[in-house]
């Protein structure tokens, strides 16, 4: 039980770091570069958040997995590609179509992402061989 608690804490720390990188890139694209679509800005920013998340997951959250780097990177890319599309669509609808603030849409999309990410990483990408 204690191992799972520590794993969850490491997941939260890693997720906060990856989210900060993702949001900083989103704000940079949308507010500094002036990309007019929050959805497009978010998809660009997702690359940076996803990279941060993979490295943190592999080396910090789930370090005892047995598969190789490339295999995990491919699985992770597929999972996070799917999650990035969901994240982008949420912002597209929330901000571009409805007109709500992109920061609140980011929080909503991130809540969805956290759930899908933890389950996918734990049981698909970084599972421990039995």
N, C-alpha and C positions, 0 to 999 in steps of 0.2 A: 504494500500500500504506500509506504514512504517513497519508494522508487517512482511511483506514478505521480505523486505530488510534486517531486522535484522535476520530473519530466514536464509536467504541466507548467511549473514556474519558469523553466527554461524556455518552453514554447512561448509563454507570454512575453518574456524579455526579448526573445528573438523577433516575435511578431511586432512588438513596439518599435524596435530598431528598423525593421523592414518597412513598417508603416510610415515612420518618420522620413525615411529615404523616399518612399513612394510619394508622400504628400509634398515634400520639398520639390521633387521633380515636377509634380502636377502644378503646383503654384508657379514654378519657374516657367513652364510651358504656357500656361494659361495667362498669367499676369505679366511676366517679364517679356517673353517672346511674342506674346499677343496672338497665340493660336486661338482662333475664335470659337472653337468647339471644345467644350469641357470633356466630351466623350473621347475625342481624338487626343487631347492633351493627356487624359488619363491612360489611354492605351500606350502612349509613348512612355509615360512615367511608370507604368506597370513593369516594364523591362527592368528598371533599376530596383524596384521593390522586390521583384521576383528573384533577381540575382542575389540580393542581400539575404532573402529568406532561404534560398537553397543552401548557400554556404553556411549560414547559421544553423540550419536544420541538420545538415550532414555532420558538421563538426562540433556542434554545441548541444542541440536538443536530442538527437538520436545517434550518438557516436558509436554505438555497438552493433550497427547493422553489418551484414556480411556481403552485400552486393558491391560491385565496383562503381567507381565514380561515373563512368559513361552510362551504365545501365540506370543508375539512380537519376542522373541528369535528364535522360530521355523520359523516364516516368514522370519526374517532377515537371518537366517542360510541358508534357501533355496535360497533366493535372492543372498546372498554373495557366496554361493557355486557355483552358476551359474556364477557369475562374476569372481570368482577365477579361474574357468576353462578357461574362456576367457582370463584372464590375463596370466595364465600359457601357454596357446597355443600361444599367441602372442610372449612371450619370447622364447618358444620352436622354433618357426619358425624364429624369428628375430635373435636369438643368436646361437642356436644349429644347425639349418639347414643352414641359410644364412651366419652366421659368423659375424654379426654386433655386436657392443658393447652392452653389456647387460644393461648398464645404459640408453642408448637412447631407447632401447626396453621397459624398465621399464616406461619411460616417456610416450611413445606411449600407452602402455597398461593402464597406469593410467588415461590418458585423456579419454579413452573409459569407464573406470570404473567410473569416476566422473559423467558422464552423466547418465549411467544406475543406479548408486547408488542413486542419488538425486531423480530421478523420481520414482524409486521403493520404496524408503523410504517414500517419501511424500504421494504417492497414494496407497501404499499397506501395508507397515509395520506400520508406525506411523501416519496414517491418523486420523484426529480428527472426532469423531462421530458427526453427525449432527442431 
